[in-house]
Amino acid sequence: MQRFYKIFLVLFVIFIAFNLYMMEWDLGFWHEENSKFILSMSAGILGIIVVFVLNTMSKLGAPKKP
């Protein structure tokens, strides 16, 4: 995995962890106050998926060494 992808992977994981920490669990996961954190976490999860897809696509396009 290239350094570029590793940096974004770490940023997305930190982003998700921060949102999990900031959630008010006593209100419930789907409460209106937690909706902004759920949206942010879903964006982070989507970002992780995109990083893995881009990494896989870069490996497929790289020429093989003889």
N, C-alpha and C positions, 0 to 999 in steps of 0.2 A: 504494500500500500504506500502510495506516495505521501510525502510530507504534507502536501496541500490537503489531501483527504483526511489525514490523521488530525490535523488542526481543526477542521470543521467537525469531525466526529467527536473530539473532546469538547468542543464548544456546545454542540447539541446535547451531549450527555449532561454537562453542567447546567444547561438551560432547563432540561427536564427535571433534574434533581432540585434545582431552585424552586420550580413550580410545585413539585411534590411537597417541599418543605413549607411553602407559603400557603398551601391549601388549609382551609379551616375544616378539619375532619369531623368536628362535632356537629357541624351543620349538615353534613352528608355530601356525597360526591357530586350529585347532580343539582345542588342548591344554586340559586341565582348568583350568590356572591362568589362561588367557585367557578362560574362559567368562563371567566377570563383566563383562569389558570388551565382549565381543560382545553380551551382553544390554543393556548400557548404550548401546552404539552403535545397536542396533536400536530402542531406545526414542527415541533422538535422531532417527533417520531417520523414525520414525513421527510424531514431533512436527513435523518439517518438513513432512511430507505434510499433517498436520492444519492447520497454519498456512496452507498454500496453499489448501486446501479452504475454510477459513473465510473467507479473503480473497476467493476467487471467489464464495462465497455472499453475502458482504456487497455485492459489486459488483452481483450480480443483483437484490438486493432494494432497491437504492438507486433513488429516483425520478430519471428523466432530466430534465435541465434543458432548457427550451424554447429 
